[in-house]
Amino acid sequence: MAQDDYEAVDVLLVGAGIMSATLAVLLKELDPGLKLEIAELRESGAIESSNPWNNAGTGHAGLCELNYTPQAADGSIDIKKAVNINAQFEVSKQFWAYMSGKSAFGSPKSFINAVPHLSFVRGDKDTAFLKKRFELLRQHHAFSEMEYTEDRGTVAKWAPLMMKGRDASEKIAVTRAMNGTDVNFGAVTNQLLQYLSSLDSTRVSYFQKVTDLTRTDKGWKVNIKNTQTGTSREVSARFVFLGAGGGALPLLQLSGIPEGKGFGGFPVSGQWLRCDNPEVVKHHQAKVYSQADVGAPPMSVPHLDTRVVDGKKSLLFGPYAGFTTKFLKHGSFLDLPLSVRPSNLGPMLAVARDNFDLTRYLVKEVMQSQEQRLDALRKFYPELNPADWRLEVAGQRVQIIKKDGKKGGILQFGTELVSAEDGSIAALLGASPGASVTVSIMLNLIERCFAEQARSEQWSAKLKEIFPAREKALETDAVLYREVSARSDAALGLTQVDTATSIA
């Protein structure tokens, strides 16, 4: 087949999750004339990681996540990551606020709600850590309204479920940030896809499996198979984005770009305990994060969360980690073994050698009984009724394994954008806090892969319209931060709540 006979698009995005949907909308806002397609393997968008029951729905902003403020051996606490993630989430809010002004996008109330973010610790050591963390954070304008208490009566008002039946001699401390959020990333993804469907020269295709990626002088030739009909087609694209969650690594390897060599994946599954009993749910109005167990990966920090999905409230507790060789929740057990290459075998073996604590932790998690899971929840909710809680399987996360000059390979928790030198293809690898900071990641991609256009007067002006303030300005300019954040909150309908019955 000649090059001119291919279906031709300017941009092909693989995967219809939050990442691809966000990037597609941003690019169409910057250049409405772009011809664009999203190719999704499943029957609809947001089925894997973006699905609301496959994640905690926390709008990660550094308000309550203790692993974003690590403590060094000398006792010092580094708040830089919390500040940066907070700024990135504010950028996401600006994008959603901009989109809320478009009728084809729908209402922001369907995907974002105000839910206080709390950090909860027990014992003298962790209480000292939390107090020091609080004193450092509140000096920054993004956290200036954070509250701290060791008073049991105050905690009982903030989180009633957590105090009923608790040992009176137990030392506890809590911080609270009233400007926290619960986000249904599946809903916002589908609203972005809905908006895309209203635009010219844009297509979202389902049951589409990418089977090959080949460089051409005009970009990439992509072979796609329709899993329903068995038919295949070839698409030529000037730019390809691999935003397929855990499925992005095999596609990156399929591309053969040198920048992708050496990367491996370590899949970690997850489970939650879920409660839908309204008599229980109404007494907990918060996302409450605590400390991870020794040896536990950062994504396993325990938390008890208010969730709002399709207008209904539930509670989630977890996550409980597990292990499977699948890269996607609906993937294949062969995903991990088939991802091993000569270029990543060394880093993967080095990670296996250096992470025995993680291995032991995962084995322990997999072997847990339901009663043991409930015991972990009792540390948050002492008087729980086991009949109110059921096990819910969460989404699959593939942590990044990458080459390291000293160790041979390291296991990286977070996200990484990998792109070809010529900017014609990019892939997003990794996990949390991915969805919350999607917009910043995709802006980084645009500035990297569409550098010349991003510097143009047209694109610069449009970006300034959508984003009145970017990350560095938000981190350093208190007045601008408060002004922009308040504007976003108003557009998104975010009003702070202080009771267990205030979520609409």
C-alpha positions in Angstrom: 0.0 0.0 0.0 1.4 3.4 -1.0 1.9 6.1 1.7 -0.8 8.3 0.1 -3.3 5.5 0.4 -3.1 5.4 4.2 -5.7 7.0 6.4 -3.8 10.2 7.3 -4.1 12.2 10.5 -2.0 14.9 12.1 -2.2 13.3 15.6 -3.0 9.7 16.6 -3.5 9.0 20.3 -3.6 5.5 21.6 -5.8 4.9 24.6 -9.0 6.9 25.6 -8.1 7.7 29.2 -7.5 11.0 31.0 -4.1 11.5 29.4 -5.1 11.2 25.8 -8.4 13.0 26.2 -6.6 15.9 27.8 -3.9 16.1 25.2 -6.4 15.8 22.4 -8.5 18.7 23.7 -5.5 20.9 24.3 -4.2 20.4 20.8 -7.6 21.1 19.2 -7.9 24.2 21.3 -4.5 25.3 20.1 -5.1 24.4 16.5 -8.7 23.6 15.6 -7.6 22.5 12.1 -5.7 19.5 13.3 -7.0 16.1 12.1 -7.0 13.9 15.1 -7.9 10.3 16.1 -8.0 8.5 19.5 -7.8 4.7 19.1 -9.0 2.8 22.1 -8.8 -1.0 22.7 -11.9 -1.3 24.8 -15.5 -0.6 24.1 -15.5 2.9 25.7 -13.3 5.5 27.3 -11.9 5.6 30.8 -12.3 1.9 31.5 -8.8 1.2 32.9 -6.9 3.6 35.3 -9.3 6.5 34.8 -12.4 4.5 35.9 -13.7 6.0 39.2 -13.5 2.7 41.0 -10.0 1.9 39.8 -8.5 4.9 41.8 -9.2 6.8 45.0 -10.3 9.9 43.2 -8.1 12.1 45.3 -7.3 15.5 43.7 -3.6 15.1 44.6 -2.5 18.6 45.7 0.0 17.8 48.4 -2.5 18.6 51.2 -2.6 15.3 52.9 -0.2 12.8 51.2 2.6 12.3 53.7 4.9 10.6 51.2 5.1 13.9 49.3 6.9 15.5 52.2 9.7 12.9 53.0 11.7 13.1 56.2 15.5 12.7 55.9 17.7 10.8 58.4 18.6 14.1 60.1 14.9 14.8 60.8 14.6 17.5 58.1 11.4 17.5 56.0 11.4 18.4 52.3 8.2 20.1 51.1 9.3 20.9 47.5 7.3 18.0 46.0 4.1 18.9 47.8 4.4 22.5 46.7 5.0 21.4 43.1 2.2 18.9 43.0 -0.1 21.5 44.5 0.8 24.0 41.7 0.3 21.3 39.1 -3.2 20.5 40.4 -4.1 24.2 40.3 -3.1 24.0 36.6 -5.5 21.1 36.1 -8.2 23.1 37.8 -7.6 26.0 35.4 -8.1 23.7 32.4 -11.3 22.2 33.8 -12.5 25.7 34.7 -11.9 26.8 31.1 -13.7 23.8 29.7 -16.7 24.4 32.0 -17.5 27.4 29.9 -18.2 25.2 26.9 -21.7 23.8 26.6 -20.5 20.6 24.9 -18.3 19.8 27.9 -21.0 19.5 30.5 -21.1 20.4 34.2 -18.1 20.2 36.5 -20.3 19.1 39.3 -20.4 15.7 37.7 -16.7 15.1 38.3 -15.3 17.3 41.0 -16.5 18.0 44.6 -15.1 19.8 47.6 -13.9 17.2 50.2 -11.5 18.2 53.1 -8.1 16.5 53.0 -6.8 15.2 56.4 -3.5 13.7 57.5 -3.8 11.3 60.4 -1.0 9.8 62.5 -0.6 7.9 65.8 2.2 7.8 68.3 4.8 10.2 69.5 7.2 9.9 66.6 4.6 10.4 63.8 2.9 13.2 65.8 6.2 15.1 66.0 6.7 14.5 62.2 3.2 15.8 61.4 3.5 18.9 63.5 6.9 19.8 62.0 5.4 19.1 58.5 2.5 21.4 59.3 4.7 24.2 60.5 6.8 24.1 57.4 3.8 23.8 54.9 1.7 26.6 56.4 4.6 29.1 55.7 3.8 28.6 52.0 0.8 30.4 50.6 -0.7 27.2 49.1 -1.0 25.7 52.6 -1.5 28.8 54.7 -5.0 27.8 55.8 -4.1 24.3 56.9 -5.1 23.4 60.5 -3.4 21.2 63.0 -4.8 19.5 66.2 -4.0 16.9 68.8 -7.3 17.6 70.5 -9.6 14.5 70.4 -12.8 16.6 70.5 -11.7 18.6 67.4 -10.8 15.4 65.6 -14.2 14.0 66.5 -15.8 17.0 64.7 -13.5 16.6 61.6 -13.8 12.8 61.3 -16.5 11.4 63.6 -16.1 7.8 62.4 -12.5 7.7 63.4 -12.9 8.7 67.0 -15.8 6.6 68.1 -14.5 3.7 70.2 -10.9 4.8 70.0 -8.5 4.1 72.9 -8.4 7.3 75.0 -4.7 6.8 75.8 -3.7 6.7 72.1 -1.6 9.7 71.0 -3.0 11.1 67.7 -2.6 14.2 65.5 -4.4 15.4 62.5 -4.0 18.2 59.9 -6.9 19.4 57.8 -7.1 21.3 54.5 -10.6 22.5 53.6 -9.7 23.1 49.9 -9.3 19.4 49.1 -11.3 17.7 46.3 -12.7 14.4 45.2 -12.4 13.9 41.4 -14.2 11.4 39.2 -11.5 11.0 36.6 -13.7 8.7 34.5 -16.4 11.4 34.3 -14.0 14.2 33.3 -12.4 11.9 30.7 -15.8 11.1 29.2 -16.8 14.7 29.2 -13.6 15.6 27.3 -14.3 12.8 24.8 -17.8 14.1 24.5 -16.5 17.5 23.7 -14.1 16.1 21.2 -16.9 14.4 19.4 -18.5 17.8 18.8 -15.4 19.1 16.9 -14.6 18.8 13.2 -11.8 16.4 12.0 -11.8 14.5 15.2 -12.6 10.8 15.7 -12.7 8.5 18.8 -12.6 4.8 17.7 -13.1 1.8 19.9 -12.1 -1.8 19.7 -8.9 -0.6 18.1 -5.7 -2.6 18.8 -2.3 -1.2 17.6 -0.3 -4.1 16.2 2.7 -2.3 14.7 4.4 1.1 14.6 6.8 2.0 11.8 8.8 5.2 11.2 8.2 7.0 7.8 9.6 10.2 6.4 6.3 11.9 7.4 6.1 10.5 10.9 4.6 7.1 11.7 2.7 4.3 10.0 0.5 2.6 12.5 -1.2 -0.7 11.9 -4.5 -1.0 13.8 -6.8 -4.1 14.1 -10.5 -3.9 14.8 -11.0 -6.5 17.5 -14.7 -6.8 16.7 -14.5 -7.4 13.0 -10.9 -8.7 12.6 -10.2 -6.2 9.9 -7.0 -4.1 9.8 -6.1 -0.7 8.6 -3.0 1.5 8.3 -2.9 5.1 9.6 -0.2 7.6 8.9 0.3 10.1 11.6 2.7 13.1 12.0 2.6 12.6 15.8 1.7 9.6 17.9 1.0 9.6 21.6 1.0 6.4 23.6 -1.3 7.1 26.5 -2.5 3.5 27.1 -1.7 3.3 30.8 0.0 0.1 31.6 -0.2 -0.8 27.9 2.1 2.1 27.0 5.3 0.3 27.7 4.8 -2.6 25.2 3.8 0.0 22.6 6.9 2.1 23.3 9.0 -1.0 22.9 7.1 -1.8 19.6 8.1 1.7 18.3 11.8 0.8 18.6 12.9 4.4 19.5 16.3 4.4 21.3 14.9 6.7 24.0 12.6 3.8 25.1 15.3 1.2 25.5 16.1 0.1 29.1 12.7 0.8 30.5 10.8 -2.0 32.2 7.6 -2.3 34.1 6.7 -3.6 37.5 2.9 -4.2 37.7 1.2 -3.8 41.1 -2.5 -4.5 41.4 -4.8 -3.1 44.1 -7.9 -3.7 46.1 -10.2 -1.5 48.2 -12.7 -2.0 51.0 -15.9 -0.2 49.9 -18.9 0.9 52.0 -22.1 2.1 50.5 -24.2 2.2 53.7 -25.6 5.7 53.8 -25.8 5.6 57.6 -22.0 5.1 57.8 -21.1 7.2 54.8 -22.8 10.3 56.1 -20.5 10.4 59.2 -17.3 10.7 57.2 -16.7 13.8 55.1 -13.0 13.7 54.2 -10.1 12.0 52.5 -7.8 10.9 55.4 -4.2 9.8 54.6 -1.8 8.2 57.0 1.7 6.7 57.0 2.7 3.7 54.8 4.0 0.6 56.5 7.8 0.1 56.5 8.7 -1.5 53.1 5.4 -0.5 51.5 5.5 1.3 48.1 4.2 4.9 48.1 1.1 4.0 46.3 0.1 1.8 49.3 -0.3 4.7 51.8 -3.5 3.8 53.7 -6.4 6.2 53.4 -10.1 6.4 54.2 -11.9 8.4 51.5 -15.2 10.0 50.8 -16.0 9.1 47.1 -18.6 10.8 44.9 -19.5 8.8 41.8 -22.5 9.5 39.6 -23.9 11.7 42.4 -23.8 8.9 45.0 -21.5 8.8 48.1 -19.4 5.9 49.2 -16.4 5.3 51.4 -13.2 3.6 50.2 -10.4 2.3 52.3 -7.0 0.9 51.2 -5.4 0.3 48.9 -4.3 -3.2 49.5 -1.5 -4.0 47.1 -1.2 -7.2 45.1 0.8 -8.7 42.3 -0.1 -9.9 38.9 1.9 -10.1 35.7 -0.9 -8.1 33.8 -0.1 -4.5 32.7 -3.8 -3.7 32.4 -6.7 -4.8 34.6 -8.2 -6.5 31.5 -4.8 -7.4 30.1 -2.9 -10.7 29.7 -0.8 -12.6 32.2 1.9 -12.7 29.5 2.3 -8.9 29.6 5.2 -8.8 32.0 7.3 -11.7 30.5 6.7 -10.4 27.0 8.0 -7.0 28.0 11.5 -8.4 28.9 14.1 -7.3 26.4 17.9 -7.5 26.3 18.0 -3.7 27.0 15.9 -3.9 30.2 16.8 -7.3 31.6 19.7 -5.8 33.6 17.7 -3.0 35.2 14.8 -5.5 36.0 17.2 -7.9 37.6 18.8 -5.1 39.6 15.4 -4.0 40.9 14.6 -7.5 41.8 17.8 -7.7 43.8 17.4 -4.4 45.6 13.7 -4.6 46.5 13.3 -7.6 48.8 11.3 -5.5 51.3 8.8 -4.7 48.5 8.6 -8.3 47.5 7.9 -9.4 51.1 5.4 -6.6 51.5 3.5 -7.7 48.3 3.5 -11.4 49.4 2.1 -10.4 52.7 -0.6 -8.3 51.1 -1.6 -11.0 48.7 -1.9 -13.5 51.5 -4.2 -11.3 53.7 -7.6 -12.6 54.8 -10.6 -10.3 54.9 -10.3 -10.1 58.7 -6.7 -8.9 58.4 -7.9 -6.2 55.9 -10.6 -5.1 58.3 -8.0 -4.9 61.1 -6.0 -2.3 59.0 -9.3 -0.4 58.6 -9.9 -0.5 62.4 -6.9 1.7 62.9 -9.0 4.4 61.2 -12.5 3.3 62.1 -12.4 1.3 65.4 -16.1 0.4 65.6 -16.7 -0.8 62.0 -19.3 -3.4 61.1 -17.7 -6.0 58.8 -21.1 -6.4 57.0 -20.8 -2.8 55.7 -17.6 -3.4 53.8 -16.9 -5.4 50.6 -13.8 -5.9 48.6 -13.5 -3.9 45.4 -10.7 -4.7 42.8 -8.9 -1.5 41.9 -7.0 -0.6 38.7 -3.6 -1.9 37.6 -0.5 0.2 38.0 2.8 -0.4 36.2 5.7 1.3 38.1 8.7 2.3 36.0 11.9 0.4 36.0 14.8 2.4 34.4 18.5 2.2 34.0 20.7 3.6 36.7 24.5 4.2 36.4 25.2 3.1 40.0 22.6 0.5 40.8 22.0 -0.9 37.3 18.3 -0.3 37.6 15.9 1.6 39.9 12.2 1.3 40.6 10.6 4.7 40.1 7.3 5.7 41.6 5.6 8.4 39.7 5.3 9.3 36.0 7.8 9.7 33.2 7.3 11.2 29.7 9.5 9.4 27.1 9.7 11.0 23.7 11.7 10.5 20.5 14.4 13.1 19.7 12.5 14.4 16.7 9.3 14.8 18.8 7.2 12.6 16.5 6.2 10.1 19.2 5.8 10.2 23.0 4.7 7.7 25.7 3.6 8.3 29.3 4.8 5.6 31.8 4.1 5.2 35.5 1.4 6.0 37.9 0.4 8.4 40.8 -0.1 11.3 41.0 -0.7 11.0 37.2 -4.4 11.8 36.7 -4.4 14.8 39.1 -1.5 16.4 37.3 -2.4 15.3 33.8 -2.6 18.8 32.4 0.9 19.8 33.5 2.3 16.6 32.0 0.5 17.2 28.7 1.7 20.8 28.6 5.2 19.5 29.1 4.6 17.1 26.2 3.4 20.0 24.0 6.3 22.2 24.8 8.7 19.3 24.1 7.1 17.7 21.0 5.5 20.8 19.5 8.1 23.2 20.5 8.0 25.6 17.5 4.2 25.9 17.5 4.2 26.3 21.3 6.4 29.4 20.9 4.3 30.9 18.2 2.2 34.0 18.9 -1.1 32.1 18.2 -0.4 29.1 20.5 1.2 31.3 23.2 -1.9 33.6 23.3 -4.2 30.6 23.6 -2.2 29.0 26.3 -2.3 32.2 28.3 -6.0 32.4 27.9 -6.5 28.9 29.2 -3.8 29.1 31.9 -3.5 32.6 33.5 -0.7 31.2 35.7 1.6 28.3 35.3 3.4 26.2 37.9 6.4 28.3 38.7 4.3 31.5 39.1 1.8 29.6 41.3 4.6 28.4 43.5 6.2 31.8 44.0 3.4 34.5 43.7 1.0 34.3 46.6 -1.3 37.0 45.3 -1.6 35.5 41.9 -2.1 32.0 43.4 -5.0 33.1 45.5 -6.6 35.0 42.6 -6.3 32.2 40.1 -7.3 29.5 42.5 -10.4 31.4 43.6 -11.4 32.0 40.0 -11.1 28.3 39.2 -13.0 27.3 42.3 -15.9 29.6 41.4 -16.0 28.2 37.8 -15.9 24.6 39.1 -18.6 25.2 41.8 -16.2 24.3 44.6 -17.4 25.5 47.9 -15.7 24.3 51.1 -17.7 22.0 53.3 -17.4 21.3 57.0 -20.2 18.8 57.7 -20.7 15.2 57.0 -23.9 15.8 55.0 -22.9 18.7 52.7 -22.0 17.0 49.5 -24.7 17.5 46.9 
